[in-house]
Amino acid sequence: ECPCVTGAGTGTFELEAELGALTEVQPGSYVFMDADYGRNEDMASTSKGAFENSLFCLTTVQTVSEKGWAVVDAGMKAVSLDSGPPLCEGKPHLSYECAGDEHGKLLSHGSPLGVRRGDRLALVPGHCDPTVNLHDWLVFVDDGDTVTAVEPITARGPGV
């Protein structure tokens, strides 16, 4: 007899728990969540909203075009795109497109952009794991945006 049978992950925890074969589940990405998990929750989950996004990439609007798009200073070196683009927190009318290593392009769908040069926006990464891997530090903030801790990301980069 095995006293501990473990498995599952953030995307499958509720299904695996229902089987009754596991004594524990090990979801990991729930700590951060990301846009991809959000899209999957919207499609199929019965536990919609069980977890919230806590990982954001702060970006600044660099320029706003008269043609209805804006450029931000977060490109492929800031957010992973392997599971889709990031989302703009609090601005569901905006979509993100990659514009290279250092930049992204924001487009508006059906309404004005609502951003100005210099505005800071929070991006919800498309995929949390490889986005964290792109950075050296996690900066923790409270609800008032006061920095409460800064922790190094020690297991980052290729071949760690």
NUZAGU-874744 format. One line per 5 residues: number of its first residue (from 1); their letters; for each residue x, y, z of N, C-alpha, C, O, CB. Coordinates in steps of 0.2 Angstrom, whole numbers. Glycine has a CB too. Layout:
<sites>
NUM> A> X,Y,Z,X,Y,Z,X,Y,Z,X,Y,Z,X,Y,Z ~ ...
</sites>
This chain:
<sites>
1> ECPCV> 4,-6,0,0,0,0,4,6,0,10,6,3,-5,0,6 ~ 2,11,-4,6,17,-4,2,23,-1,-4,24,-3,7,19,-12 ~ 5,26,5,1,30,9,0,37,5,-5,41,7,4,31,15 ~ 4,39,0,3,45,-3,3,44,-10,8,42,-13,9,50,-1 ~ -2,46,-14,-3,45,-21,-4,53,-23,-9,55,-22,-8,40,-23
6> TGAGT> 1,55,-27,0,62,-29,0,63,-36,3,59,-40,6,66,-25 ~ -2,69,-38,-2,70,-45,-6,76,-47,-8,80,-42,-5,64,-49 ~ -8,77,-53,-12,83,-56,-8,89,-56,-2,89,-54,-18,84,-51 ~ -11,94,-58,-8,101,-59,-13,106,-59,-19,105,-58,-3,102,-65 ~ -11,112,-60,-16,118,-60,-22,117,-65,-28,118,-63,-13,124,-61
11> GTFEL> -20,114,-71,-25,113,-76,-30,107,-75,-35,107,-78,-22,113,-83 ~ -28,103,-71,-31,96,-71,-33,95,-63,-36,89,-62,-27,91,-73 ~ -32,99,-59,-33,97,-52,-40,95,-50,-41,90,-46,-31,103,-47 ~ -45,99,-53,-52,97,-51,-54,90,-54,-58,87,-51,-57,103,-53 ~ -52,89,-60,-53,82,-63,-50,77,-59,-53,72,-58,-51,82,-70
16> EAELG> -44,77,-58,-40,72,-54,-43,71,-47,-43,66,-45,-32,74,-54 ~ -45,77,-44,-47,76,-37,-54,72,-37,-55,68,-32,-48,83,-34 ~ -58,73,-42,-64,69,-42,-63,62,-43,-68,58,-41,-68,72,-48 ~ -58,60,-46,-57,52,-47,-56,49,-41,-58,43,-40,-50,51,-51 ~ -54,52,-35,-53,48,-29,-47,44,-28,-46,41,-23,-59,44,-28
21> ALTEV> -43,44,-33,-37,40,-33,-31,43,-30,-26,40,-27,-35,37,-40 ~ -31,50,-29,-25,53,-26,-27,55,-19,-32,57,-17,-24,60,-31 ~ -21,55,-15,-22,58,-8,-20,65,-8,-21,68,-3,-17,54,-4 ~ -17,68,-13,-15,75,-13,-14,77,-21,-13,73,-25,-9,76,-10 ~ -16,83,-22,-15,86,-29,-9,91,-28,-8,94,-23,-21,89,-32
26> QPGSY> -6,92,-34,0,97,-34,-1,102,-39,4,103,-43,6,93,-35 ~ -6,106,-39,-6,112,-43,0,117,-42,1,118,-36,-13,115,-43 ~ 3,120,-46,9,124,-45,8,131,-48,9,136,-44,15,122,-48 ~ 5,132,-54,4,138,-57,-1,142,-54,-2,148,-56,3,137,-65 ~ -5,139,-50,-11,143,-47,-8,149,-43,-12,154,-42,-15,138,-43
31> VFMDA> -2,148,-41,1,154,-37,1,160,-41,0,166,-38,8,152,-35 ~ 2,160,-47,3,166,-52,-3,166,-57,-6,172,-57,9,165,-56 ~ -5,161,-60,-10,160,-65,-8,164,-71,-3,168,-70,-17,163,-63 ~ -11,164,-77,-9,168,-83,-15,168,-87,-20,165,-86,-3,164,-86 ~ -14,171,-93,-20,172,-98,-22,166,-101,-28,165,-102,-17,177,-103
36> DYGRN> -17,161,-102,-19,155,-105,-24,151,-100,-29,148,-102,-13,150,-106 ~ -22,150,-93,-26,147,-89,-33,151,-89,-38,147,-88,-23,147,-82 ~ -33,157,-89,-40,161,-89,-44,159,-95,-50,158,-95,-38,168,-89 ~ -41,158,-101,-44,156,-107,-47,149,-106,-53,148,-108,-40,157,-113 ~ -43,145,-103,-46,138,-102,-51,138,-97,-56,134,-98,-40,134,-100
41> EDMAS> -51,142,-92,-56,142,-87,-63,144,-90,-68,142,-89,-54,147,-81 ~ -62,150,-94,-68,152,-98,-71,147,-102,-77,147,-103,-66,158,-102 ~ -68,142,-105,-70,137,-109,-73,131,-106,-79,129,-108,-65,135,-114 ~ -70,129,-100,-72,122,-98,-73,121,-91,-75,116,-88,-67,118,-101 ~ -70,126,-87,-69,124,-79,-76,125,-76,-80,130,-77,-64,129,-76
46> TSKGA> -77,121,-71,-83,122,-66,-81,126,-60,-85,128,-56,-85,115,-64 ~ -74,127,-59,-71,131,-54,-69,138,-56,-65,140,-54,-66,127,-50 ~ -73,140,-61,-71,147,-64,-70,152,-58,-74,153,-54,-77,149,-69 ~ -64,155,-59,-63,160,-53,-60,157,-47,-59,161,-42,-69,164,-52 ~ -58,151,-47,-55,148,-41,-49,151,-39,-47,152,-33,-54,140,-42
51> FENSL> -45,153,-44,-38,156,-43,-38,163,-47,-42,164,-51,-33,152,-46 ~ -34,168,-44,-34,174,-47,-27,176,-50,-22,172,-47,-36,180,-42 ~ -26,180,-54,-20,182,-57,-16,186,-51,-19,190,-48,-20,186,-63 ~ -10,184,-51,-5,188,-46,1,190,-49,5,193,-46,-4,184,-39 ~ 3,187,-55,9,189,-59,7,194,-64,3,193,-69,12,183,-62
56> FCLTT> 10,200,-64,9,205,-69,16,207,-71,21,208,-68,5,211,-66 ~ 16,209,-78,22,213,-80,21,220,-81,16,222,-86,25,209,-87 ~ 24,224,-78,23,231,-79,26,234,-85,32,233,-86,26,235,-72 ~ 22,238,-89,25,240,-95,22,248,-96,18,250,-93,22,236,-101 ~ 26,251,-100,25,259,-101,23,260,-108,26,257,-113,31,263,-98
61> VQTVS> 18,264,-109,16,266,-116,21,271,-119,23,276,-116,9,269,-116 ~ 24,269,-124,30,273,-127,27,278,-132,29,284,-132,35,268,-131 ~ 22,276,-136,19,280,-141,12,278,-143,10,272,-142,23,280,-147 ~ 8,283,-145,1,282,-146,0,284,-154,1,290,-155,-4,285,-141 ~ -2,280,-158,-3,282,-165,-10,285,-166,-15,283,-163,-2,276,-170
66> EKGWA> -11,289,-171,-17,292,-173,-21,287,-176,-27,288,-177,-16,298,-177 ~ -18,281,-178,-21,276,-182,-25,271,-177,-28,266,-179,-17,272,-187 ~ -24,272,-171,-28,268,-166,-24,262,-163,-27,257,-161,-34,265,-169 ~ -17,263,-162,-13,258,-159,-8,261,-155,-7,267,-156,-10,253,-164 ~ -5,258,-150,0,260,-146,6,255,-145,5,249,-146,-3,262,-139
71> VVDAG> 12,258,-144,18,254,-143,20,254,-135,20,259,-132,24,256,-147 ~ 21,248,-132,23,247,-126,30,244,-125,32,241,-130,18,243,-121 ~ 34,245,-120,40,243,-119,41,236,-116,46,234,-113,44,248,-115 ~ 36,232,-118,37,225,-116,36,220,-122,30,220,-125,32,223,-110 ~ 41,217,-124,41,213,-130,43,206,-128,41,204,-122,46,215,-135
76> MKAVS> 46,202,-132,47,195,-131,52,194,-126,53,188,-123,50,191,-137 ~ 56,199,-124,61,198,-118,58,199,-112,61,198,-106,67,203,-119 ~ 51,201,-112,48,203,-105,42,198,-104,41,196,-98,45,210,-106 ~ 39,196,-109,33,191,-108,34,185,-113,35,186,-119,26,195,-109 ~ 33,179,-111,32,173,-115,26,173,-120,21,175,-117,33,167,-111
81> LDSGP> 27,171,-126,21,171,-130,19,164,-133,15,163,-137,23,176,-136 ~ 22,159,-130,21,152,-132,14,150,-131,12,145,-134,26,148,-128 ~ 11,153,-126,4,150,-125,-1,156,-126,-7,156,-124,3,148,-118 ~ 1,160,-131,-3,166,-133,-1,173,-130,4,173,-125,-11,165,-130 ~ -4,178,-132,-2,185,-129,-4,186,-122,-9,183,-120,-4,190,-134
86> PLCEG> -1,191,-119,-3,193,-113,-10,197,-114,-11,199,-119,2,198,-109 ~ -13,198,-108,-19,202,-108,-17,209,-104,-13,209,-100,-25,199,-104 ~ -21,214,-105,-20,221,-102,-25,221,-96,-31,221,-97,-21,227,-106 ~ -22,220,-90,-27,220,-84,-31,226,-84,-29,232,-84,-22,220,-78 ~ -37,225,-83,-42,231,-82,-44,234,-89,-48,239,-89,-39,236,-78
91> KPHLS> -41,232,-94,-43,235,-101,-44,229,-106,-40,228,-110,-37,239,-103 ~ -50,226,-105,-52,220,-109,-53,222,-117,-53,218,-121,-58,217,-107 ~ -54,229,-118,-54,231,-125,-48,231,-129,-48,232,-135,-58,237,-125 ~ -42,230,-125,-36,230,-129,-33,223,-130,-34,219,-126,-31,234,-124 ~ -30,223,-135,-26,216,-137,-19,218,-138,-17,223,-140,-29,212,-143
96> YECAG> -15,213,-136,-7,214,-137,-5,210,-143,-7,204,-144,-4,211,-131 ~ -1,213,-147,3,209,-152,10,210,-151,13,216,-149,1,212,-159 ~ 14,205,-153,21,206,-152,24,211,-158,22,211,-163,25,199,-153 ~ 28,215,-156,32,220,-160,39,219,-160,43,224,-162,29,227,-159 ~ 42,214,-158,49,212,-157,51,211,-150,47,209,-146,53,218,-160
101> DEHGK> 58,211,-150,61,209,-143,59,213,-137,57,211,-132,68,209,-144 ~ 59,220,-139,58,225,-133,51,228,-133,50,232,-129,63,230,-134 ~ 47,227,-138,41,231,-139,35,226,-140,35,221,-143,42,236,-144 ~ 29,229,-138,23,226,-140,18,231,-143,19,237,-142,20,223,-134 ~ 13,229,-146,8,234,-149,1,232,-146,-1,227,-146,8,233,-157
106> LLSHG> -2,238,-144,-9,237,-141,-14,239,-147,-13,245,-150,-9,241,-135 ~ -19,236,-148,-24,237,-152,-31,238,-148,-32,234,-144,-25,232,-158 ~ -35,242,-151,-42,242,-147,-47,239,-152,-47,240,-158,-43,250,-146 ~ -52,236,-149,-57,233,-153,-64,236,-151,-67,235,-146,-57,225,-152 ~ -66,241,-155,-73,244,-154,-73,250,-150,-79,252,-149,-77,239,-152
111> SPLGV> -68,252,-147,-68,258,-143,-61,261,-143,-56,258,-145,-70,256,-135 ~ -61,267,-141,-55,271,-140,-49,267,-136,-51,263,-132,-55,278,-138 ~ -43,268,-138,-38,265,-134,-38,267,-127,-37,262,-123,-31,267,-137 ~ -39,273,-125,-39,275,-118,-33,275,-114,-32,274,-108,-44,270,-115 ~ -27,275,-118,-20,276,-115,-17,282,-118,-18,284,-124,-16,269,-116
116> RRGDR> -12,284,-114,-8,290,-117,-1,288,-116,1,283,-112,-9,296,-113 ~ 4,291,-119,11,290,-119,13,291,-111,11,296,-108,15,295,-123 ~ 17,287,-109,19,287,-102,14,283,-97,16,282,-91,19,294,-99 ~ 8,281,-99,4,277,-95,7,270,-93,11,267,-97,-3,276,-98 ~ 7,268,-87,9,261,-85,3,257,-85,-2,258,-82,13,262,-78
121> LALVP> 4,251,-88,-1,246,-88,2,239,-85,8,238,-86,-3,245,-96 ~ -2,235,-83,-1,228,-80,-3,223,-85,-9,223,-87,-4,227,-73 ~ 2,219,-88,1,214,-92,0,207,-88,4,206,-84,6,213,-98 ~ -5,204,-90,-6,197,-87,-2,192,-92,-5,192,-98,-13,195,-86 ~ 3,189,-91,7,185,-95,3,180,-99,-2,177,-95,13,182,-92
126> GHCDP> 4,178,-105,1,172,-108,3,166,-105,-2,161,-104,3,172,-115 ~ 9,165,-102,11,159,-99,16,161,-94,21,164,-95,15,154,-104 ~ 14,159,-87,17,162,-82,24,159,-81,29,162,-79,14,161,-75 ~ 25,152,-82,32,149,-80,37,152,-85,42,154,-82,31,142,-82 ~ 37,152,-91,42,155,-95,43,162,-95,48,165,-96,42,153,-102
131> TVNLH> 38,166,-93,38,173,-91,43,174,-85,47,179,-86,31,176,-91 ~ 41,171,-80,46,171,-74,53,170,-76,57,173,-73,43,167,-68 ~ 54,165,-80,61,163,-82,65,169,-85,71,168,-86,60,157,-86 ~ 61,174,-88,64,179,-92,67,185,-87,71,189,-89,59,182,-96 ~ 65,184,-81,67,190,-76,71,187,-70,72,182,-69,60,192,-73
136> DWLVF> 75,192,-67,79,191,-62,76,192,-55,79,189,-50,85,196,-62 ~ 71,196,-55,68,197,-48,60,197,-48,57,198,-54,70,204,-46 ~ 57,195,-43,50,196,-42,49,201,-37,52,202,-32,47,189,-39 ~ 45,206,-39,43,212,-35,36,211,-32,32,211,-36,44,219,-39 ~ 36,211,-26,29,210,-22,26,216,-20,30,221,-17,30,205,-16
141> VDDGD> 20,218,-22,17,224,-20,10,222,-17,7,217,-18,16,228,-26 ~ 8,227,-12,1,226,-9,-4,229,-13,-3,232,-19,1,229,-2 ~ -10,229,-11,-16,232,-15,-15,240,-16,-18,242,-21,-22,231,-11 ~ -11,243,-12,-10,250,-14,-3,251,-18,-1,257,-19,-9,254,-7 ~ -1,246,-21,5,246,-25,12,248,-22,16,251,-25,4,251,-31
146> TVTAV> 12,247,-15,18,248,-11,22,242,-12,19,236,-10,16,250,-4 ~ 28,242,-13,33,237,-14,34,234,-6,36,238,-2,40,239,-17 ~ 32,228,-6,33,224,1,39,220,1,41,218,7,26,221,3 ~ 41,217,-4,47,213,-4,50,212,-12,46,213,-16,45,206,-2 ~ 56,211,-12,59,209,-18,63,203,-17,68,203,-13,64,215,-21
151> EPITA> 62,198,-21,65,191,-21,69,189,-27,66,190,-33,60,186,-18 ~ 75,187,-27,78,185,-33,75,178,-36,72,174,-32,86,183,-32 ~ 75,178,-42,73,171,-46,79,168,-47,83,169,-52,69,173,-52 ~ 81,163,-43,87,159,-43,88,154,-48,93,152,-51,89,157,-36 ~ 82,151,-49,82,145,-54,79,147,-61,73,146,-62,78,139,-51
156> RGPGV> 83,152,-64,80,154,-70,86,153,-76,91,152,-75,79,162,-69 ~ 83,154,-82,88,154,-88,88,146,-90,86,142,-87,94,156,-86 ~ 91,145,-96,92,139,-99,97,134,-95,102,137,-93,94,139,-106 ~ 95,128,-94,100,123,-91,102,124,-84,107,122,-82,106,124,-95 ~ 97,127,-80,98,128,-73,97,122,-69,98,121,-63,94,133,-70
</sites>
